[in-house]
Amino acid sequence: MSEPEKPFDRRMLEALVCPQTHAVLSYDAERQELVSKAAHLAYPIRNGIPVMLVDEARPLD
């Protein structure tokens, strides 16, 4: 049986920036992603931990 998802601590947003552009990020709670509008990328949040790797990011349309 898998563990329940850990919630993302929104206070982390104050410390995190896009690794590609160093721009601020916005939190998409529905998709559990941190969105960089400057880079047109969405970084996944897994088990409450943001995965801040460009290779793991989803391109935005």
C-alpha positions in Angstrom: 0.0 0.0 0.0 1.4 3.4 -0.9 1.8 6.3 1.5 -0.5 9.2 1.3 0.8 12.3 -0.7 2.6 14.8 1.5 1.3 18.3 1.0 3.5 21.0 -0.5 4.7 23.6 1.9 3.8 26.9 0.2 6.4 28.7 2.2 9.0 27.0 -0.1 7.8 29.3 -2.9 9.6 32.2 -1.3 12.9 30.4 -1.6 12.6 28.6 -4.9 13.2 30.1 -8.3 13.2 28.6 -11.8 16.6 26.9 -12.3 16.7 28.0 -15.9 15.6 31.7 -15.7 15.8 32.4 -12.0 12.3 33.8 -12.3 9.6 33.5 -9.6 7.4 30.4 -9.6 3.6 30.1 -9.1 2.0 27.1 -7.5 -0.6 25.0 -9.4 -2.3 23.1 -6.6 -4.6 21.1 -8.9 -1.7 19.7 -11.0 0.8 19.7 -8.1 3.4 21.7 -10.1 5.5 24.8 -9.8 5.1 26.9 -12.9 7.7 29.1 -14.5 6.0 31.4 -16.9 9.3 32.9 -18.0 10.7 29.5 -19.0 7.3 28.1 -20.1 7.9 25.0 -17.9 6.1 23.3 -15.0 8.1 21.5 -12.4 6.4 18.5 -10.7 5.9 18.2 -7.0 6.3 14.6 -5.8 5.4 13.6 -2.3 5.5 17.3 -1.3 9.0 17.8 -2.8 9.5 20.0 -5.8 11.6 18.4 -8.5 13.6 21.4 -9.8 15.2 19.7 -12.8 14.7 21.1 -16.3 14.8 17.5 -17.6 11.9 16.6 -15.4 9.8 19.7 -16.2 6.7 19.7 -18.4 6.7 22.2 -21.3 3.8 24.6 -21.2 1.8 25.1 -24.4 
